[in-house]
Amino acid sequence: MPFSISDRLNRNNNQEPNNNGYTPPDGKTTSTSDSSPIQTIVTPPITESASQRVNWHQIKSLVQRRLLEEVDLGGNIDAENITTIRRTLEGMFNEILAEENIQLPRPDRVRLFEAISAEILAFGPLEPLLQDETITEIMVNGPDHVWVERNGRLEETNVKFDNEEHVRRIIERIIAPLGRRCDENSPMVDARLPDGSRVNAIIPPLSLVGPVLTIRKFSADPLTVNDLLQFGTLTPPVVEFLKACVKGRLNMVVSGGTGSGKTTLLNVLSSFIPDNERIITIEDAAELQLRQRHVVRLEKRPPNAEGKGEITIRDLVVNSLRMRPDRIIVGEVRSGEALDMLQAMNTGHDGSLTTLHSNSPRDTLARLETMVLMSGMDLPLRAIREQIASAIDIIVHQERLQDGSRKVVKISEVQGMEGDTIVLQDIFEFRQYGMVGRQVVGELVAKGTRPKCLEKLAAHNIHVPPSIFQAS
């Protein structure tokens, strides 16, 4: 009969704590005594021969199966009691090794426990990668190929899964708390980790290499404007201008390619919104990390197993208009919701923010036209362009450069219509001078154009020094 966690804890409270210290490669001793919390130990990968790997997986499977048979977690896994549960599992782990007469050196014993506890309590082989703060993206291409992104560059790891079913179990563990599913009937899914990191999974028959899992990691503490200044993504004059645009309730679009940092920049821009305004966020999978007190977060719902019950981004945008918003922030517009977003911007909801994929500010306008046409409304092209020119004030375009750095490369103003063409004027532009080694050398400079939106900002008693628009 399986022990519950509470039963096991009562039993352990009457025993002496088990001090199993070990010395990791850096020479520091980690203790697992009751006097200090147990920390996740990320052990270095060990190169194994084929026979050693088989033997290791046999032992891991045996001990893991015994642990699952003997413990009933009972839904008790959360951030508050994870340390207590780990301590309980460690005691049971040591008992099982003794009962099975499994003799392991201390480093292998610690490594085995960390691997098993990660399978039971966390995300298995991915856990060390998730704990590594230098990694920004994790890409699982089937059970035998796991890649990561560090400093904007891809590198393959030696992390492997047991088989395709092992990858499927980790995918299920990620999406189950969100009520999502990933099976033969619905082989693609978007989800998020508890820290907000973005997750996408796609499985056979759509994927021909086995289950594919992609995780875009987000920092537990979101990047601030000071971080972007330090990274060179923005400059102080540009920050002053963007801050004025947000406070002056201009409608803004953040554009760029995949992985260019659009969501991070949207987070930073939203931090300039005054704390006394009601903000409604609408997303595919909730990723934004707003710090204001009055924030309502909405997330779309996929269809159920019968194909019913889907709530789209467009449905949420329409519903948000009935929720008395001061600001509407759409994580990303991809299709027909673009029309409803433009309508909201044109009907009194100034200061709205959104992102979309594009190659340049001019392409951003073209994509908006296409997405409005995807709404199914039979509108003339000129009418669509008039809606866009009236709704959008500023486009901030961001790119990931050759060296992996993410920088704002253009800030453009939508100035209205001339004939059938939307007038777009660049205010700031990134000027690249060359490469030093693998590093791009350049700067974000003013184009010498005084934006028309300064009149709108002045109406909100926000004044921007004209000197920041002088060409270098």
C-alpha positions in Angstrom: 0.0 0.0 0.0 1.5 3.4 -1.0 2.5 5.8 1.8 1.0 9.3 1.6 3.4 12.2 2.0 1.9 13.1 5.3 2.3 9.6 6.7 5.9 9.5 5.6 6.6 12.9 7.2 5.1 11.8 10.5 7.4 8.8 10.4 10.5 10.8 9.5 9.9 13.4 12.2 10.8 10.7 14.8 14.1 9.9 13.1 17.4 11.6 13.0 18.1 13.7 9.9 20.2 12.0 7.3 23.3 14.0 6.5 24.4 12.9 3.1 27.0 15.5 2.1 29.0 15.2 -1.0 31.7 17.2 -2.7 30.8 18.4 -6.2 33.4 19.3 -8.8 33.9 22.9 -7.5 34.9 21.5 -4.1 31.9 22.9 -2.2 30.0 20.5 0.1 26.2 20.3 -0.3 24.3 19.1 2.7 20.9 17.6 2.7 20.3 17.9 6.5 17.1 19.3 8.0 19.0 22.4 9.0 19.3 23.7 5.4 16.9 23.4 2.5 17.7 20.9 -0.2 18.8 22.7 -3.4 18.5 21.4 -6.9 21.9 19.9 -7.8 22.8 20.2 -11.4 25.4 17.5 -11.9 27.8 17.7 -14.9 27.0 15.2 -17.7 29.0 12.0 -17.6 30.2 10.3 -20.7 29.1 6.7 -20.7 29.7 3.7 -22.8 26.7 1.9 -24.3 26.8 -0.8 -21.6 27.1 1.7 -18.8 24.2 3.6 -20.1 22.0 0.5 -20.3 22.9 -0.4 -16.7 22.3 3.1 -15.5 18.8 3.2 -17.1 18.0 -0.2 -15.7 18.8 1.0 -12.1 17.0 4.3 -12.7 13.8 2.6 -14.0 13.8 0.1 -11.1 14.3 2.7 -8.3 11.9 5.2 -10.0 9.2 2.5 -10.3 9.6 1.5 -6.6 9.3 5.1 -5.5 6.2 5.7 -7.5 4.7 2.5 -6.0 5.4 3.5 -2.5 4.6 7.2 -2.4 1.3 9.0 -3.1 1.9 12.6 -3.8 -1.8 13.3 -3.6 -1.5 16.6 -5.5 0.7 18.1 -2.8 3.4 19.3 -5.2 3.8 23.1 -5.0 6.4 25.7 -4.3 5.8 25.7 -0.5 6.3 22.1 0.2 8.7 21.0 -2.6 11.7 21.0 -0.2 9.8 18.8 2.3 8.7 16.4 -0.4 12.3 16.1 -1.7 13.6 15.3 1.7 10.9 12.6 2.1 11.7 11.1 -1.3 15.4 11.1 -0.5 14.8 9.0 2.6 12.7 6.5 0.7 15.3 6.5 -2.1 18.1 5.5 0.3 15.9 2.7 1.7 15.1 1.3 -1.7 18.8 1.3 -2.6 19.5 -0.7 0.6 16.7 -3.1 0.0 17.7 -3.8 -3.6 21.4 -4.0 -2.6 22.4 -1.4 -5.1 25.9 0.0 -4.3 26.8 3.3 -6.0 29.6 5.8 -5.4 28.5 9.0 -3.7 28.5 11.2 -6.9 26.5 8.6 -8.9 24.1 8.2 -5.9 23.5 12.0 -5.9 23.2 12.0 -9.7 20.6 9.2 -9.7 18.5 10.9 -7.0 18.5 14.2 -8.8 17.5 12.4 -12.1 14.6 10.5 -10.4 13.4 13.5 -8.4 13.4 15.6 -11.5 11.2 12.9 -13.2 8.7 12.9 -10.3 8.6 16.5 -9.3 9.9 18.5 -12.3 10.6 18.2 -16.0 13.0 15.3 -16.2 16.2 15.7 -18.3 15.2 19.3 -19.1 15.4 20.4 -15.4 19.2 21.2 -15.5 18.7 23.2 -18.7 15.7 25.1 -17.2 17.9 26.0 -14.1 20.7 27.3 -16.3 20.3 31.0 -16.5 22.7 31.3 -19.5 20.2 29.3 -21.7 17.5 31.3 -23.4 15.9 28.6 -25.5 15.6 24.8 -25.3 14.8 22.8 -28.5 14.0 19.0 -28.2 14.1 17.4 -31.6 13.0 13.9 -30.6 14.5 11.9 -27.8 18.2 11.9 -28.9 18.8 15.5 -30.0 18.4 18.5 -27.5 19.7 21.9 -28.6 19.9 25.1 -26.6 20.5 28.8 -27.4 23.2 30.7 -25.5 24.0 34.3 -26.3 22.0 34.1 -29.5 23.9 31.0 -30.7 22.8 27.4 -31.0 24.7 24.5 -29.5 23.8 20.8 -29.1 23.8 19.2 -25.6 24.4 15.6 -24.6 21.0 15.5 -22.8 18.9 12.6 -24.0 15.5 11.1 -23.3 14.9 7.4 -22.8 12.5 7.2 -25.8 9.7 9.1 -27.6 7.2 8.1 -24.8 9.6 9.8 -22.3 9.3 13.1 -24.2 5.5 12.7 -24.4 5.3 12.3 -20.6 7.2 15.6 -20.1 5.0 17.4 -22.6 1.9 16.1 -20.7 3.3 17.2 -17.4 3.8 20.8 -18.8 0.3 21.1 -20.4 -1.9 19.1 -18.0 -2.1 21.9 -15.3 -3.3 24.3 -18.1 -6.1 22.0 -19.3 -4.4 21.6 -22.7 -4.0 18.4 -24.6 -1.5 17.1 -27.2 -2.5 13.8 -28.9 -3.2 12.4 -32.4 -6.4 14.5 -32.7 -4.7 17.7 -31.6 -0.9 17.2 -32.3 0.1 20.8 -31.7 -0.1 22.8 -28.5 1.0 26.2 -27.0 1.5 26.4 -23.3 3.6 28.0 -20.6 5.7 26.9 -17.6 4.9 28.2 -14.1 7.6 31.0 -14.5 5.9 32.2 -17.7 8.3 30.6 -20.2 6.7 29.9 -23.6 6.2 26.3 -24.7 5.3 24.8 -28.0 5.0 21.1 -28.7 4.3 19.2 -31.9 4.1 15.4 -32.1 3.8 12.7 -34.8 2.3 12.3 -37.3 3.0 16.0 -38.0 6.6 15.7 -36.8 8.7 13.1 -38.6 11.5 13.1 -36.0 9.4 12.3 -32.9 7.9 14.7 -30.4 9.4 18.2 -30.7 9.4 20.5 -27.8 10.5 24.2 -27.9 10.8 26.3 -24.7 11.5 30.0 -24.9 12.7 30.8 -21.4 11.7 33.9 -19.5 13.6 35.3 -16.5 11.8 35.0 -13.2 12.5 38.7 -12.8 11.5 40.4 -16.0 14.1 42.6 -17.7 13.7 46.3 -16.9 14.5 49.3 -19.0 17.9 49.6 -17.3 18.7 46.1 -18.5 17.9 47.0 -22.1 20.0 50.1 -21.8 22.9 48.0 -20.5 22.5 45.5 -23.4 22.4 48.3 -25.9 18.9 47.4 -27.1 17.8 51.0 -26.4 19.5 54.4 -25.7 18.6 57.0 -23.1 17.0 59.4 -25.7 15.0 56.6 -27.2 13.8 55.5 -23.7 12.7 59.1 -23.0 10.7 59.3 -26.2 9.1 55.8 -25.8 8.2 56.6 -22.2 6.5 59.8 -23.3 4.6 57.9 -26.0 3.2 55.4 -23.5 2.3 58.0 -20.9 0.8 60.2 -23.7 -1.5 57.3 -24.7 -0.2 56.8 -28.2 -1.1 53.5 -29.9 2.0 51.4 -30.5 3.0 48.2 -32.3 6.2 46.3 -31.5 7.2 44.4 -34.6 10.1 42.0 -35.4 11.0 38.5 -36.3 10.9 35.3 -34.2 13.1 35.6 -31.1 13.9 39.2 -31.6 12.6 40.2 -28.1 9.2 41.6 -28.9 7.5 40.3 -25.7 10.4 41.6 -23.5 10.1 45.0 -25.1 6.4 45.0 -24.7 6.9 44.2 -21.0 9.2 47.2 -20.7 6.9 49.5 -22.5 3.9 48.5 -20.4 5.9 49.3 -17.2 5.5 53.0 -18.2 1.7 52.8 -17.9 0.5 54.7 -14.8 -0.5 52.5 -11.8 -4.0 53.9 -11.6 -5.2 52.7 -15.0 -7.1 49.5 -15.7 -5.1 47.3 -18.1 -6.6 44.3 -19.9 -4.0 41.8 -21.4 -5.1 39.3 -24.0 -2.7 36.5 -25.0 -2.5 33.0 -26.6 -0.5 31.8 -23.6 -0.1 34.2 -20.7 3.5 35.6 -20.9 3.4 39.2 -20.0 4.6 40.1 -16.5 3.0 43.5 -15.6 3.7 45.0 -12.2 0.7 47.4 -12.0 -2.0 46.8 -9.4 -5.0 46.9 -11.7 -4.4 44.3 -14.4 -6.9 41.8 -15.8 -5.2 38.9 -17.7 -7.2 37.0 -20.3 -6.0 33.9 -22.2 -7.6 32.2 -25.2 -9.0 28.7 -24.8 -8.5 26.0 -27.4 -11.3 23.6 -28.4 -12.0 20.6 -26.3 -11.8 16.9 -27.4 -15.1 17.3 -29.3 -13.9 20.4 -31.1 -16.1 22.7 -29.2 -15.7 25.5 -26.6 -12.9 27.4 -28.4 -12.5 31.1 -27.3 -10.3 33.0 -29.7 -8.1 36.1 -29.3 -10.7 37.9 -31.4 -13.5 36.9 -29.0 -11.5 38.2 -26.1 -10.7 41.5 -27.8 -14.4 42.1 -28.5 -15.3 41.1 -24.9 -12.6 43.3 -23.4 -14.4 46.4 -24.8 -17.2 45.7 -22.3 -14.8 45.5 -19.4 -14.1 49.3 -19.1 -10.4 49.1 -20.1 -8.1 52.1 -20.0 -5.5 50.1 -22.0 -5.8 47.0 -24.1 -2.6 45.0 -24.6 -2.7 42.1 -27.1 0.3 39.8 -26.8 0.3 39.2 -30.5 -2.1 39.7 -33.4 -2.0 37.0 -36.0 -5.2 37.1 -38.0 -8.7 38.6 -37.9 -8.4 40.1 -34.4 -6.3 42.8 -36.0 -9.5 44.4 -37.2 -11.0 44.4 -33.7 -7.8 45.8 -32.3 -7.8 48.7 -34.8 -11.5 49.3 -34.0 -10.7 49.5 -30.3 -7.8 52.0 -31.0 -10.2 54.1 -33.1 -13.0 54.1 -30.6 -11.5 55.8 -27.5 -9.1 53.1 -26.2 -5.9 55.1 -26.8 -2.6 53.9 -25.5 -3.1 50.3 -26.6 -0.1 48.1 -27.3 0.4 44.9 -29.3 3.1 42.9 -31.2 3.3 41.2 -34.6 5.8 39.4 -36.8 7.3 41.4 -39.7 10.5 42.3 -41.4 10.3 46.1 -41.2 7.9 48.9 -40.2 6.6 49.1 -43.8 6.0 45.3 -43.8 4.1 45.8 -40.5 1.5 47.9 -42.2 1.2 45.4 -45.1 0.7 42.5 -42.6 -1.9 44.5 -40.8 -3.8 44.9 -44.1 -3.6 41.2 -44.7 -4.8 40.3 -41.3 -7.7 42.6 -41.5 -8.7 40.9 -44.7 -8.5 37.6 -42.9 -11.3 38.7 -40.6 -13.8 37.9 -43.4 -15.0 41.5 -43.7 -15.3 42.6 -47.3 -13.6 46.0 -46.9 -12.0 48.1 -49.7 -8.2 48.4 -49.3 -8.4 52.2 -48.9 -10.8 51.9 -46.0 -8.5 49.4 -44.3 -5.5 51.7 -44.8 -7.4 54.6 -43.4 -8.3 52.6 -40.3 -4.6 51.6 -39.9 -3.4 55.2 -40.4 -5.9 56.6 -37.9 -5.3 53.9 -35.3 -1.5 53.3 -35.2 0.8 56.1 -34.0 4.2 54.5 -33.5 5.9 51.3 -34.8 8.9 50.0 -32.8 10.9 47.4 -34.9 13.3 45.0 -33.2 15.7 42.5 -34.7 18.2 39.8 -33.7 21.5 40.8 -35.3 24.3 38.5 -36.6 26.0 38.3 -33.3 22.8 37.2 -31.5 22.2 40.6 -29.9 18.6 41.9 -29.9 18.3 45.6 -30.7 15.7 48.1 -31.7 16.6 49.0 -35.2 13.8 51.4 -36.2 11.2 53.6 -34.6 8.8 55.0 -37.1 5.7 57.2 -37.0 2.5 56.7 -39.0 1.8 60.2 -40.1 -1.5 59.7 -42.1 -2.5 59.1 -45.7 -1.3 60.6 -49.0 -3.6 59.3 -51.7 -3.9 55.6 -51.2 -0.5 55.3 -49.4 0.1 55.3 -45.7 2.9 57.9 -44.9 5.6 56.4 -42.6 8.4 58.5 -41.2 11.5 57.0 -39.5 12.4 58.8 -36.2 15.3 56.6 -35.0 17.3 54.1 -36.9 20.1 51.6 -36.0 23.3 52.4 -38.0 25.7 49.5 -38.3 29.3 50.4 -38.8 30.8 46.9 -39.1 31.9 43.9 -37.1 34.6 43.6 -34.4 35.3 39.9 -34.2 31.8 38.4 -33.9 30.3 41.6 -32.4 28.2 44.0 -34.3 29.3 47.7 -33.9 26.6 50.3 -34.4 24.3 52.8 -32.6 20.7 53.8 -32.6 20.6 57.4 -33.9 18.0 60.1 -34.6 17.1 60.8 -38.2 16.7 64.5 -37.7 12.9 64.4 -38.1 10.6 66.1 -35.6 7.6 63.7 -35.1 4.0 65.0 -35.5 2.9 63.1 -32.4 4.6 65.7 -30.2 1.4 67.7 -30.5 -0.6 64.8 -29.1 1.9 64.5 -26.3 1.7 68.2 -25.5 -2.1 67.9 -25.2 -1.4 65.4 -22.3 1.1 68.0 -20.8 4.0 65.7 -21.8 6.9 67.6 -23.4 9.9 65.9 -25.1 13.1 67.9 -25.6 13.5 68.6 -29.3 17.3 68.0 -29.0 16.8 64.2 -28.9 15.6 64.3 -32.5 18.6 66.1 -33.9 20.6 64.0 -36.3 24.0 62.9 -35.2 
